[in-house]
Amino acid sequence: MRKQWFSSILAVASVFAVVSVGPAPASGQSTWTPSRLSDGQPDVQGFWRQQGANVPSYDIENGTDPVHAKIMGWKDRPPSSIVVDPSDGRVPYQPWARAKREALSTAHTNPSWEELDPQAKCYPDGIPRINYQGEMQIIQPPGFVVFLYSFTHEYRIVPVDGRPHIGAGIRYWMGDNRGHWEGNTLVIDITNNNDKFWFDVVGDFHSPALHMVERLNFVTADRVNYEITVEDPNVYTRPWKMALNIERNKEPGYYLLEEACYEGNARNVPLFVRQGEEQKAKK
């Protein structure tokens, strides 16, 4: 039975936003004139969903793998990178980091527990992966934009009241989010990340020095051009960007499915991983 999921943490708001992966966002500012909420924010509340045939959660550099494309019934749609800067679509890793990423990618079909995608262990996705993982909804109590995600009950609360970031010694799976509006564009500065989540299944990673800036440009009432700038001097040679598109879900009567997962859930750990660990234990 389908249930709409409400956050017990925020009684005043819930937000699920789903990201639609499509062509690179168009440049320029929105000419759309939205209605305004009591605190002056553009009203962008509602459900959003993924529309495109690319699944960057598998591989941000190469998009959907052939297996997932076949399962989803996508034909004649070549996978594509959501990395838009550099123009070659590749993350600008330092040499040692590129070697580590390639090792994780090679091992991902037969990984040890340490090499297994954190998502498969039911850990939080982190930003930006949760934005291209599944359904979301946006709700805006005064002074906040709140995102509640269907996947593993994840959420994030983004103050837009000018408050400073928390102390540098605190690290979160979803980072510390601080936002402000530039016209119809929501700009979110994300600091205080841990290094435990990946950007995709195949091992694109970062360090605790990760800093990101998201720009959600609401170009129409039903379309968002999403861009995120990623920097981490411990892992990358320079800042880089990903971009994708989000579309509103206007399906009549739509509501969110509840999804549950818990750490160590055996059903979420691929069989080949369990078998591999069992074989190692017998040796």
N, C-alpha and C positions, 0 to 999 in steps of 0.2 A: 504494500500500500504506500502511495506516495505521500510524503509529508513535507510541509514547508518548514525550513529550519530557521529558528530564531535564536539569536545569541543571548545566552544567559548573562553574559558579561555586560552587554550594552542593552539596557531596556529601552533606551531612547532611539536606537537606530540599528538597522541591519543592512549590509550591502553585499550583494553578490554581483560581480561583473564578469562577463565572459568575453574573451578576446577572440575576435575573428581574424584569422591569419589570411592575408591576401597580398596584393601588390604593395610595394613600398608606399608609405603615406605621401600625399601631395604636400608640397611646401606651401607656405603662406598662412595667413590668419583666417579664421572663420568670419563669414559675413552674416551668420545666423544670429538672430536676436532672441535669446531664450527668455522665459519668464524668470523672475527673481524671487528668491526665498526671503524670509523675514530678516536674515542677517546679511542680505545683499548677494549671496552666492547665486550663480546661474543654476537653475533647477535641472539637474541631469539625472535625477533618480529613476530607477527602473532596472529591468533585467537586460543583460547583454550576453551575447553568445558568439561562439566561434563559427564562422561561415566557410572559411577557406579549406582547401584540400591539403594544406601543408600542416604538419604536426611538429613544430620546432621543439616540443618537449622531448622528442627522441634525439635530435641532433640539430643544434642551432646553426651549424655550418653547412649542413647538407639536407636539412629538412626531413621529410618522412622517408623511412626505409621502405623497400619494396614489399616486405611482409605486411607492415601496417597498411600500406596503400591497397594491397590486395584484400585485406580483411574489410577495409572500409569501402571497397568497390570503386576506388578512384582509378580511372584509366586515362592514359595519355596526358597525365599531369606530372611533369618531371619535378622532383623535389628541388627546393631552392633554399638558399641561405637567408636568414633574417638579419644577418650582420650586414649593415649598409655602409659602414665606415670601419675599416678600410674597404675600398671598392672591390677587392678580390673576394670578399665574403668570408674571410678567415680571421679568427681572433688573433690579435698581435701578441702572442705569447713570447716571453723570453725563452731562449733555447732550452733550458732545463725544464721549463714548464710545458713547452710543446712536447718534449719527450715523455713527460709524465702523462699528459693528456692522451697521447697516442697509445701509451701502454694501457691506460684504463679503457680506451676504446677497443683495443684488441682483446682485452680480457672480459669485456662486458657480456659476451655470450656464454662464458664459462668462468665466472668470477669466484674468488674467495669471498668470505663475508666482508673483508675489508675493502674489496674491489667492487662490491655490489652498490648499485645506485641507492643513495639514502632514501629516495622515495619508496623503493621496494621494501624498505624496512619500516614504512609508515611514518617516517620523519617528515616534518613540515617541508614544503617545497621551496620556501624563500621567494624573494623577488629577484628577477621578474618571472620566474618559471610558473608561479601560481597564476599569473595573468594569461598564460597561453595553455593552461592545463584543463580548465573546464568552466562551468557556469559561474557567474557572479551576479550580484545585485548591488546597486549603489543607493544608499540612503544618506540624507544630509540633515542631521540635527544641527541646531545653531552652533556655529564655530567648528564644525567637523565635516569631513567626508569619510564615510565608513564603508569598507569593503568586507563583505562576508562571502566566503567562497564555499561552494558545495563540496569541494574535495577535502577530505579529512578534517572538516569543521574549521578550516583555517579562516582567519579574519585579520584585518588591520584597521586601526583607527588613526586617521590623519587629521591632526589639528590644523586649522587654517587661521588661527588667531594670533600668530606671531610669536608663540612661545619658543624658547631655545631648545636645542637638543639636550638629551640627558648626558650624564658624565661619561667620559671615554672608557671607563673600566667596565661598563655594562654591555653585554653582547646578546643580541636576539636572533632567532631564526628568521624573523620577518624584518629585522632592522628597526631603527628608530626613525619614524616618518614625520616630516614637517612639511606642510604644504602652503601654497598661496596661489591666488588666481591672477593670471595675466590675461585680461579679457575673458575669452571662452576657453582658455588653456589652463588646466590644473597642473601646476609644477610641484613635484614632490621630491624633496631632498632626503636621501636615505643613508644613514650612517649606522654605526654600532652593530654591524653584522657579525655573526660568527662565521667560521670557515667550514661548517659541517654540511651545507647543502650544495648541490650541483645545479648548473643551468639546464641540464638535460640528462638523458639516460647514459650517454656514452662518455661522460666524465669531464665535461667542461667545468672548471673549478676556479677558485679564487682563494685569497687569504683573508684574515681578519681586517686587513687594511682596505677592504672593498668599500668604495663610495659610489653611489649611483644617483642620477637625477632623472626622474621620469617627467615626460611632458605628454599630457593627455589633451589633445586639441579637439574639442567638440565642434566639428565643422558643420554639422547639421544636427537636427534633433535625434537622428538615428545613426550617426556615424562619428567615430572617434579615430583620429590618426594618433597612434601611440608611438613614442620614441623614448628610448632610454640610453643615457650615456653612462658607460661603465669605466671606472678607473681603479687600478690597484697597482701601485709601483713595485710591489713585491713579486708580482706574477706577470704583468703585461709590460710591453715596451712603451705604450702610450695609451691614452683614453680611446675607447671605441664605442660604436653605437649599434643598437638593434632597433628595428622598426617593424610594425605590423598594424593591422586594421582591426577595429572593434565595431560591431554592429548591434543595434538594439534588437532584442527579441520581442516581437510584437504578436507572437502567437496567442490567440484568444484563450483565456483561462490558464495560461502558463503559470506554473509554480515550480519551485526547486525540489529536487530529490535529495533526500538525506543520504549521506555516504559516511560509512564508519570504517575505521581502521585502527589498529593498535600496534604498538611497537612489538616486533617479534611475531606478528601474525603469520603463521606458517603458510596460509593460503596466498599471501602476497610475496612470498619468497619463491622464486622459480625452482622447479623440481630439480633442474641440473645443478643448482647451488647446493641444495640439501644432499643430493647424491654425491656431489664432489666432496663435501665436508665429511660425509659418512665414510667414503673411501679413504680419505686422509687419516681418519681416526683408526681405521683398521690396520694401517701400515705401521 
